Amino acid sequence: MNDKTIHSGTDAVVVAAVPTRTDKYPTVAAAMSGGVDSSVAAALLKRQGRDVIGVTMNLFSLAKEECARDDLRSCCGWKAREDANRVAVRLGIPHFVVDFRPEFERSVIEDFGREYARGRTPNPCIRCNRFLKFGLLLERIGALGAETVATGHYARVAFDPESGRWLLRKGADADKDQSYFLYPLSQAQLSRTLFPVGELAKAEVRRLAAEFGLPVAQKGESQEICFIPDDDYPRFLRGKFPEAFRPGPIVDRAGKVIGRHEGIARFTVGQRSGLGIAAPRPLYVLAVDAATNTVVAGENRDLERRRLLVEEVNWISIRALNTPRAVKVKVRYRQAEAPAMIVPEADGCVRVEFEASQRAIAPGQAAVFYDGDVVVGGGLIARALEEGSGLNT
């Protein structure tokens, strides 16, 4: 192996000679997860003549026997480092490993549990991008002689001279576009970020991986929640956050008790399975109330809402929202964006008013605002709003 390890604490050291920057290009740190997309991103930069170093973030550790499974879709511990190192050797670039496990535990995993315990549905990939990949990693690459970070995200970044702002645009491959996960990036972060595969389709990335002779060319897709490789959220959460598994009532919209649950962390808005209630029509989770440890259930039609409130908003293409604006809004990664009006509210919040009802709006998920293929901004869904009121459902 030719990788070198640095640690994120105050006693951090770099145990390798840092490559010097060429006159033509600043050194680029390619964030390499061991997957196809980030590997091709690094290869494209090298082909362009860039001075490239590979950097792999060590974020969490799974048992070695889990990492060795052939069907594993997680960018997991030692296996990710090994795959990334093999690609770096093939490309002839230095490879470093940075240990961010304590920060990942605090910023991503603990937040994941806290949000479920609050009755919300978090998106850990967004947290990881904001605080680790484009936060802490950007802070640390200077120690390796790099100024810019490149990732395998399907998105594009460009500078708009008219507004004087960096823009985040959708990836050219609409089916793989990942701009939704990147809405929290600041202007400073975008100015130091490259997305080399953003103009490509996934099929072309696969073809290039084979053309470059990358050892991960046939590697499968990774899953969204990398630290839960078996997708068993309740088991994972119960082990770390037992307070989210207190039994409580399941009620209908009128407040009548119709069943019992074994913990609110088992549920998210729109969920059908797991309620364990016999009813004439299928029942779905309408809301999760952490204050009363209650799950509210109802029919599919009860999930429809036209209005929601967004908090912790980050603006990208504009400096601020001062007047209502027509945009398209996506409230889940796999859900199509829909026409809406965004309206400024107190405390920096934004009210979203859709032209047509949207199904299963889940607090804790992201609402991202688009103007064509440009990300205007986005934030976290605080709550869905009843028609004619500001009350939670």
C-alpha atoms as one frame of an Amber mdcrd trajectory, in Angstrom:
protein
   0.000   0.000   0.000   1.250   3.518  -0.738  -1.193   5.473   1.420  -0.154
   7.707   4.292  -2.307   8.545   7.275  -2.928  11.881   8.957  -5.177  12.370
  11.963  -7.711  15.105  12.576  -6.722  16.046  16.103  -4.317  18.703  17.279
  -1.420  16.261  17.059  -1.967  15.713  13.337   1.088  14.846  11.300   1.655
  14.166   7.642   3.924  11.193   7.222   4.762  11.677   3.582   6.395  14.211
   1.339   3.761  16.627   0.027   3.755  16.860  -3.776   4.704  20.273  -5.119
   2.216  22.315  -7.122   2.869  22.881 -10.810   2.935  26.398 -12.220  -0.071
  25.710 -14.452  -2.473  24.067 -12.023  -2.940  24.117  -8.255  -2.882  20.740
  -6.568  -6.316  19.092  -6.422  -7.307  16.686  -3.645  -9.514  14.006  -5.184
 -11.832  12.659  -2.481 -11.682   8.924  -3.220 -14.265   6.623  -1.634 -13.100
   3.548  -3.515 -16.136   3.731  -5.817 -16.340   4.132  -9.585 -17.454   7.767
  -9.700 -14.735   9.230  -7.462 -12.111   7.045  -9.135 -13.037   8.290 -12.615
 -13.096  11.862 -11.276  -9.474  11.462 -10.159  -8.505   9.851 -13.478 -10.076
  12.692 -15.483  -8.163  15.283 -13.477  -4.926  13.402 -14.051  -5.644  13.217
 -17.792  -6.209  16.992 -17.829  -2.676  17.470 -16.541  -3.679  18.420 -13.022
  -1.423  17.813 -10.049  -3.642  15.310  -8.198  -3.462  13.645  -4.814  -5.970
  11.068  -3.628  -7.536  11.488  -0.190  -9.797   8.915   1.472 -11.809   9.824
   4.543 -11.917   7.123   7.210 -15.406   7.804   8.572 -16.497   4.674  10.420
 -15.515   1.079  10.993 -17.546  -2.050  10.301 -16.559  -5.526  11.377 -14.049
  -6.971   8.930 -16.327  -9.879   8.068 -19.048  -7.408   7.031 -16.663  -5.425
   4.842 -15.568  -8.622   3.122 -19.077  -9.482   1.894 -19.325  -9.555  -1.898
 -22.718  -7.809  -1.857 -21.632  -4.962   0.430 -22.690  -1.596  -0.989 -21.123
   0.559   1.702 -17.993   2.689   1.343 -16.719   0.841   4.358 -13.560   1.281
   6.401 -10.570  -0.721   5.264 -12.209  -1.927   2.028 -12.779   1.640   0.808
  -9.190   2.536   1.656  -7.897  -0.555  -0.115  -9.926   0.055  -3.283  -9.007
   3.747  -3.367  -5.334   2.904  -2.908  -5.422   0.421  -5.793  -6.860   3.141
  -8.027  -4.216   5.635  -6.869  -1.465   3.146  -7.694  -2.978   2.649 -11.137
  -3.101   6.424 -11.714   0.348   7.027 -10.249  -0.811   9.573  -7.685  -0.059
   9.828  -3.948  -2.812   8.513  -1.680  -3.544   9.777   1.817  -6.040   8.648
   4.457  -7.550  11.136   6.909  -9.148   9.855  10.095 -12.457  11.666  10.622
 -14.197   8.957  12.652 -14.807  11.070  15.804 -16.175  13.961  13.738 -18.378
  11.642  11.670 -19.770  10.100  14.854 -20.627  13.524  16.279 -21.813  15.342
  13.165 -23.578  12.541  11.291 -24.333   9.415  13.317 -25.358  11.148  16.563
 -27.470  13.643  14.613 -29.107  10.723  12.770 -30.228   9.222  16.080 -31.287
  12.542  17.626 -33.453  13.386  14.640 -35.266  10.046  14.694 -35.772  10.475
  18.444 -37.407  13.846  17.649 -39.821  12.189  15.230 -37.974  13.515  12.168
 -36.447  11.807   9.128 -32.819  12.903   8.646 -30.623  12.730   5.572 -27.106
  11.816   6.754 -25.535  12.234   3.293 -26.375  15.931   3.377 -24.827  16.261
   6.838 -21.698  14.432   5.698 -21.284  16.684   2.674 -21.766  19.835   4.719
 -19.568  19.054   7.713 -17.057  16.452   6.483 -16.482  16.237   2.747 -16.802
  19.955   1.994 -16.172  21.162   5.534 -13.439  19.456   7.501 -11.747  17.946
   4.433 -11.445  21.369   2.762  -9.889  22.690   5.959  -7.304  19.901   6.081
  -6.140  19.534   2.472  -3.875  22.563   2.834  -1.606  20.380   4.972  -1.238
  18.143   1.910  -0.431  21.027  -0.421  -3.868  21.138  -2.074  -6.249  24.057
  -2.548  -9.236  22.438  -4.218 -11.253  19.283  -3.563 -12.811  17.170  -6.324
 -15.513  14.549  -5.798 -17.479  12.068  -7.884 -20.816  13.834  -7.420 -23.109
  14.207 -10.413 -23.426  17.982 -10.213 -21.785  21.046 -11.753 -20.347  24.255
 -10.361 -19.757  27.517 -12.224 -19.108  31.183 -11.488 -21.719  33.707 -12.599
 -19.974  37.055 -13.293 -23.295  38.898 -13.457 -24.303  38.081  -9.886 -20.770
  37.569  -8.632 -21.826  34.232  -7.134 -20.803  30.624  -7.517 -23.645  28.490
  -8.859 -24.516  24.874  -8.166 -26.169  23.190 -11.151 -27.716  19.790 -11.683
 -25.608  17.005 -13.138 -26.018  16.430 -16.874 -27.375  12.922 -16.181 -30.853
  13.646 -14.826 -31.193  10.131 -13.405 -27.995  10.495 -11.356 -28.145  14.201
 -10.453 -26.962  14.719  -6.855 -27.367  18.484  -6.487 -30.109  17.797  -3.919
 -27.479  16.531  -1.463 -25.232  19.569  -2.006 -27.575  22.495  -1.317 -25.878
  23.448   2.021 -22.549  24.304   0.343 -21.389  27.868   0.925 -19.910  30.228
  -1.633 -16.456  29.633  -0.161 -16.875  25.863  -0.425 -18.182  25.985  -3.999
 -15.272  28.190  -5.051 -12.846  25.404  -4.071 -14.822  22.448  -5.458 -14.676
  20.482  -8.709 -17.158  17.880 -10.000 -15.286  16.186 -12.878 -18.076  13.709
 -13.757 -20.868  16.276 -13.572 -21.105  16.614 -17.355 -21.200  12.850 -17.906
 -23.828  10.113 -17.906 -23.302   7.146 -15.617 -22.834   4.843 -18.617 -20.008
   7.053 -19.862 -18.368   7.004 -16.419 -18.464   3.201 -16.476 -16.939   3.191
 -19.957 -14.166   5.555 -18.874 -13.408   3.427 -15.816 -12.753   0.481 -18.116
 -10.781   2.645 -20.554  -8.541   3.890 -17.725  -8.093   0.313 -16.533  -9.342
   1.114 -13.054  -9.596  -1.922 -10.751 -13.041  -0.762  -9.543 -14.570  -0.462
 -13.021 -17.184  -3.150 -12.319 -17.797  -2.253  -8.673 -21.481  -1.940  -7.728
 -23.285   1.174  -6.546 -22.917   2.162  -2.902 -26.022   2.589  -0.780 -27.261
   5.915   0.527 -26.784   5.268   4.268 -23.248   3.944   4.270 -22.963   3.201
   7.991 -26.022   0.890   8.014 -25.040  -1.694   5.373 -27.942  -4.068   6.090
 -30.565  -1.263   5.942 -31.870  -2.305   9.371 -32.371   1.199  10.787 -34.326
   0.127  13.897 -31.640  -2.349  14.965 -28.905   0.245  14.491 -30.841   2.981
  16.290 -31.931   0.767  19.167 -28.308  -0.059  19.936 -27.245   3.593  20.049
 -30.401   5.510  20.991 -32.627   3.289  23.180 -34.602   6.345  24.343 -36.257
   6.441  20.903 -37.814   3.011  21.533 -40.341   3.671  24.283 -43.708   2.028
  23.553 -46.568   4.421  22.897 -49.931   4.908  21.208 -50.871   4.998  17.545
 -53.830   7.335  17.031 -56.055   8.362  14.151 -56.494  11.978  13.037 -59.173
  12.496  15.662 -56.812  11.351  18.431 -58.475   7.994  19.027 -56.056   5.244
  20.038 -56.087   2.531  17.364 -52.902   0.630  18.190 -49.515   0.594  19.919
 -45.963   1.097  18.659 -42.580  -0.001  20.037 -40.712   3.256  19.424 -41.143
   6.346  17.235 -37.726   5.760  15.624 -39.331   2.943  13.640 -41.518   5.352
  11.685 -41.376   8.093   9.081 -44.131  10.076   7.370 -45.645   8.118   4.475
 -44.648   4.703   5.829 -47.201   1.908   5.427 -45.525  -1.205   6.807 -44.908
  -1.840  10.484 -48.086  -0.336  11.946 -49.607  -3.734  12.674 -53.190  -2.465
  12.596 -56.070  -4.258  10.891 -58.237  -1.701   9.060 -60.713  -1.627   6.143
 -58.250   0.504   4.126 -54.432   0.674   4.184 -53.058   2.977   6.877 -50.015
   5.218   6.595 -47.954   7.253   9.043 -49.180  10.848   8.887 -47.040  12.329
  11.661 -44.687  11.401  14.490 -45.070  13.432  17.703 -41.985  13.042  19.894
 -43.420  15.228  22.673 -46.241  12.736  23.310 -44.431   9.667  21.919 -47.344
   9.237  19.506 -47.641   8.034  15.922 -50.574   9.438  13.916 -51.995   7.143
  11.205 -54.506   7.701   8.431 -55.393   6.987   4.827 -53.225   7.691   1.814
 -55.255  10.778   0.876 -54.467  12.289   4.286 -50.796  12.522   3.332 -51.416
  15.248   0.739 -50.204  18.770   1.622 -49.669  21.940  -0.398 -47.747  24.019
   2.142 -44.687  23.505   4.318 -42.196  25.478   6.378 -38.445  25.265   5.742
 -35.744  26.163   8.295 -31.930  26.426   8.305 -32.040  27.780   4.749 -28.877
  28.203   2.658 -28.984  30.404  -0.440 -26.676  29.761  -3.387 -27.706  31.631
  -6.541 -29.123  34.564  -4.543 -27.926  36.363  -1.425 -31.319  36.341   0.269
 -35.020  35.897  -0.439 -36.707  39.276   0.030 -39.907  38.749  -1.964 -41.934
  35.688  -3.026 -40.372  33.791  -5.913 -41.609  31.096  -8.288 -39.350  28.026
  -8.340 -39.535  24.263  -8.486 -39.080  22.372  -5.225 -37.945  18.843  -4.475
 -38.834  17.444  -1.029 -37.185  14.016  -1.461 -34.202  12.920  -3.510 -36.198
  10.423  -5.588 -39.267  12.640  -5.866 -39.811  14.878  -8.898 -39.532  18.603
  -8.316 -42.822  20.516  -8.445 -43.776  24.151  -9.182 -44.169  26.274  -6.063
 -43.884  29.747  -4.630 -41.299  30.330  -1.891 -42.168  33.102   0.557 -39.819
  34.643   3.159 -40.920  34.210   6.778 -39.577  35.338  10.148 -36.244  34.083
  11.511 -34.931  33.249   8.042 -37.503  30.511   7.435 -39.251  30.013   4.098
 -42.856  29.015   3.435 -43.343  26.807   0.384 -46.705  26.896  -1.383 -47.058
  24.226  -4.082 -49.351  24.536  -7.078 -50.479  20.946  -6.491 -50.511  18.802
  -3.366 -47.405  16.792  -2.507 -47.437  13.424  -0.786 -45.744  12.518   2.508
 -43.830  15.681   3.413 -41.452  14.516   6.149 -39.914  16.877   8.724 -36.122
  16.575   8.735 -35.834  15.897   5.008 -34.462  18.585   2.704 -36.508  20.907
   0.507 -34.346  22.154  -2.368 -35.344  25.056  -4.632 -34.503  25.048  -8.358
 -34.605  27.592 -11.187 -34.116  25.426 -14.254 -30.972  23.421 -13.545 -29.632
  25.942 -10.998 -29.993  25.380  -7.258 -31.428  28.568  -5.774 -31.071  27.240
  -2.226 -32.606  24.824   0.213 -33.175  23.916   3.828 -34.690  21.395   6.209
 -38.427  20.770   6.352 -39.644  21.972   9.747 -43.232  20.815   9.261 -46.060
  20.452   6.784 -48.823  23.022   7.189 -52.561  22.467   7.337 -54.532  24.532
   4.845 -55.423  27.862   6.368 -53.158  27.450   9.398 -49.570  27.221  10.536
 -50.151  24.112  12.589 -48.320  20.836  12.220 -50.390  17.904  11.022
